[in-house]
Amino acid sequence: MARIQIEGDELVIELSTLEKIEGLHSNLRFPTSSVRAVRVAKNPYKEISGIRIGTGIPLVVAVGTWMGVGHKTFVAVHGHRAAVVIELEGQPLDELIISSDEADAEAKRISAALEA
């Protein structure tokens, strides 16, 4: 499962080997200054829309990039876990949706690290 890390002034999404294959992507890095908001989505599948490049089995797994009109989202969602949603500005992606067993705690940890 993908891990969200703060390394210095970068937000890093570390993907597992399987997620790299499913999502046709490598790890993602963004400046922390590009993070506009962090929140939790209890049902992340409702947050996903557009045309997919990657793997998607409804309500089972969604890993890859979803593109809609003027919007591009990277998704790594597994099973029925809640997800951390990270909104970005000034980046090639507008949003990240990453599932987590502890989404509420993860969102708080990320928010606190960004405020420090």
C-alpha contacts under 8 A as a table, 3 or more apart, distances in Angstrom:
res1	aa1	res2	aa2	distance
1	M	15	L	6.76
1	M	16	S	5.96
1	M	19	E	7.45
1	M	76	A	7.82
1	M	78	H	7.82
1	M	99	S	7.84
1	M	100	S	7.83
2	A	13	I	6.53
2	A	14	E	5.47
2	A	15	L	4.50
2	A	16	S	6.00
2	A	19	E	7.52
2	A	76	A	6.74
2	A	98	I	6.85
2	A	99	S	7.63
3	R	13	I	5.70
3	R	14	E	5.08
3	R	15	L	6.63
4	I	11	L	7.28
4	I	12	V	5.88
4	I	13	I	4.78
4	I	14	E	6.43
5	Q	11	L	5.95
5	Q	12	V	5.05
5	Q	13	I	6.37
5	Q	14	E	7.54
5	Q	110	I	7.85
6	I	9	D	7.15
6	I	10	E	5.77
6	I	11	L	4.75
6	I	12	V	6.04
6	I	32	T	7.90
6	I	110	I	7.40
6	I	113	A	7.14
7	E	10	E	5.21
7	E	11	L	6.41
7	E	12	V	6.92
9	D	31	P	5.85
9	D	32	T	5.44
9	D	33	S	7.69
10	E	29	R	6.34
10	E	30	F	5.45
10	E	31	P	4.45
10	E	32	T	5.03
11	L	29	R	5.67
11	L	30	F	5.15
11	L	31	P	6.00
11	L	32	T	5.44
12	V	27	N	7.20
12	V	28	L	5.68
12	V	29	R	4.61
12	V	30	F	6.61
13	I	27	N	5.66
13	I	28	L	5.03
13	I	29	R	6.51
14	E	27	N	5.00
14	E	28	L	6.85
15	L	18	L	7.90
15	L	19	E	5.65
15	L	20	K	6.04
15	L	26	S	6.95
15	L	27	N	5.56
16	S	19	E	5.11
16	S	20	K	6.28
17	T	20	K	5.16
17	T	21	I	6.53
18	L	21	I	5.14
18	L	22	E	6.07
19	E	22	E	4.86
19	E	23	G	5.63
19	E	24	L	7.90
19	E	25	H	7.87
19	E	63	V	6.57
19	E	76	A	7.40
20	K	23	G	5.31
20	K	24	L	5.58
20	K	25	H	5.03
20	K	26	S	5.49
20	K	27	N	7.65
21	I	24	L	5.20
21	I	25	H	7.01
22	E	25	H	8.00
22	E	54	G	5.64
22	E	55	T	5.26
22	E	63	V	5.94
22	E	64	G	6.83
23	G	53	I	7.11
23	G	54	G	4.38
23	G	55	T	6.11
23	G	63	V	4.81
23	G	64	G	3.75
23	G	65	T	7.03
23	G	76	A	7.89
24	L	53	I	7.53
24	L	54	G	5.94
24	L	64	G	6.57
25	H	64	G	7.18
30	F	34	S	6.93
30	F	91	Q	7.68
31	P	34	S	5.58
31	P	35	V	7.60
32	T	35	V	5.57
32	T	114	L	6.72
33	S	36	R	7.94
34	S	88	L	5.39
34	S	89	E	5.23
34	S	90	G	6.45
34	S	91	Q	7.16
35	V	38	V	7.67
35	V	86	I	6.84
35	V	87	E	5.96
35	V	88	L	4.64
35	V	89	E	6.53
36	R	86	I	7.54
36	R	87	E	5.37
36	R	88	L	5.30
36	R	89	E	6.33
37	A	86	I	5.85
37	A	87	E	5.11
37	A	88	L	7.28
38	V	84	V	7.00
38	V	85	V	5.74
38	V	86	I	4.64
38	V	87	E	6.41
38	V	107	A	6.27
38	V	110	I	7.68
38	V	111	S	6.59
39	R	84	V	5.89
39	R	85	V	5.25
39	R	86	I	6.64
39	R	107	A	6.22
40	V	82	A	6.97
40	V	83	A	5.68
40	V	84	V	4.71
40	V	85	V	5.75
40	V	103	A	6.37
40	V	104	D	6.34
40	V	107	A	6.71
41	A	44	P	5.22
41	A	47	E	7.68
41	A	82	A	5.71
41	A	83	A	5.24
41	A	84	V	6.36
41	A	85	V	6.62
42	K	81	R	7.40
42	K	82	A	4.41
42	K	83	A	6.52
43	N	46	K	5.98
43	N	47	E	7.55
43	N	80	H	7.40
43	N	81	R	7.58
43	N	82	A	5.88
43	N	83	A	7.53
44	P	47	E	5.17
44	P	48	I	6.92
44	P	77	V	7.29
44	P	82	A	6.27
44	P	83	A	5.87
44	P	97	I	7.25
44	P	99	S	7.70
45	Y	48	I	5.39
45	Y	58	P	7.82
45	Y	59	L	6.70
45	Y	77	V	7.88
46	K	49	S	7.86
48	I	66	W	7.21
48	I	73	T	7.92
48	I	75	V	7.84
49	S	66	W	6.46
49	S	67	M	7.36
49	S	68	G	6.88
50	G	66	W	5.36
50	G	67	M	4.88
50	G	68	G	4.43
50	G	69	V	7.96
51	I	66	W	5.30
51	I	67	M	5.15
51	I	68	G	6.42
52	R	55	T	7.62
52	R	56	G	7.71
52	R	64	G	6.91
52	R	65	T	5.82
52	R	66	W	4.50
52	R	67	M	6.57
53	I	64	G	5.66
53	I	65	T	5.23
53	I	66	W	6.36
54	G	62	A	7.73
54	G	63	V	5.83
54	G	64	G	4.27
54	G	65	T	6.41
55	T	61	V	7.24
55	T	62	A	5.65
55	T	63	V	5.24
55	T	64	G	6.25
56	G	60	V	7.79
56	G	61	V	5.60
56	G	62	A	4.35
56	G	63	V	6.47
57	I	60	V	5.39
57	I	61	V	5.26
57	I	62	A	6.39
58	P	61	V	6.62
58	P	62	A	7.46
59	L	79	G	6.38
59	L	80	H	7.02
60	V	78	H	6.02
60	V	79	G	4.73
60	V	80	H	7.36
61	V	76	A	7.77
61	V	77	V	5.69
61	V	78	H	4.61
61	V	79	G	6.02
62	A	75	V	6.36
62	A	76	A	5.85
62	A	77	V	5.13
62	A	78	H	6.59
63	V	74	F	7.56
63	V	75	V	5.13
63	V	76	A	4.37
63	V	77	V	6.21
64	G	74	F	5.67
64	G	75	V	5.40
64	G	76	A	6.66
65	T	72	K	6.93
65	T	73	T	5.59
65	T	74	F	4.45
65	T	75	V	6.18
66	W	72	K	5.82
66	W	73	T	5.20
66	W	74	F	6.35
66	W	75	V	7.41
67	M	70	G	7.87
67	M	71	H	5.80
67	M	72	K	4.48
67	M	73	T	6.42
68	G	71	H	5.02
68	G	72	K	6.31
71	H	93	L	7.66
71	H	94	D	6.23
72	K	92	P	7.57
72	K	93	L	5.15
72	K	94	D	5.43
72	K	95	E	6.80
73	T	93	L	5.70
73	T	94	D	5.79
73	T	95	E	4.73
73	T	96	L	5.67
73	T	97	I	7.39
74	F	93	L	6.96
74	F	95	E	6.45
74	F	96	L	4.92
74	F	97	I	6.36
75	V	96	L	5.90
75	V	97	I	4.74
75	V	98	I	5.98
76	A	97	I	6.25
76	A	98	I	4.88
76	A	99	S	6.29
77	V	81	R	7.58
77	V	83	A	7.13
77	V	97	I	7.06
77	V	98	I	5.67
77	V	99	S	4.73
78	H	81	R	6.58
78	H	99	S	6.32
81	R	99	S	5.86
81	R	100	S	6.14
81	R	101	D	6.08
82	A	99	S	5.62
82	A	100	S	6.15
82	A	101	D	7.11
82	A	102	E	7.85
82	A	103	A	5.87
83	A	97	I	6.14
83	A	98	I	5.12
83	A	99	S	3.77
83	A	100	S	5.52
83	A	103	A	5.51
84	V	96	L	7.87
84	V	97	I	5.79
84	V	98	I	5.29
84	V	99	S	6.13
84	V	100	S	7.03
84	V	103	A	5.61
84	V	104	D	7.66
84	V	106	E	7.23
84	V	107	A	5.96
85	V	95	E	6.96
85	V	96	L	5.62
85	V	97	I	4.58
85	V	98	I	6.54
86	I	95	E	5.59
86	I	96	L	5.05
86	I	97	I	6.56
87	E	94	D	6.05
87	E	95	E	4.49
87	E	96	L	6.54
88	L	91	Q	6.53
88	L	93	L	6.93
88	L	94	D	4.98
88	L	95	E	5.55
88	L	96	L	7.88
89	E	94	D	6.23
90	G	94	D	7.97
91	Q	94	D	6.58
93	L	96	L	7.57
99	S	103	A	6.98
100	S	103	A	4.91
100	S	106	E	7.57
102	E	105	A	5.53
102	E	106	E	5.97
103	A	106	E	4.94
103	A	107	A	5.99
104	D	107	A	5.28
104	D	108	K	6.33
105	A	108	K	5.12
105	A	109	R	6.10
106	E	109	R	5.05
106	E	110	I	6.18
107	A	110	I	5.18
107	A	111	S	6.07
108	K	111	S	5.10
108	K	112	A	6.04
109	R	112	A	5.22
109	R	113	A	6.18
110	I	113	A	5.12
110	I	114	L	6.18
111	S	114	L	5.16
111	S	115	E	6.27
112	A	115	E	5.16
112	A	116	A	6.33
113	A	116	A	5.28
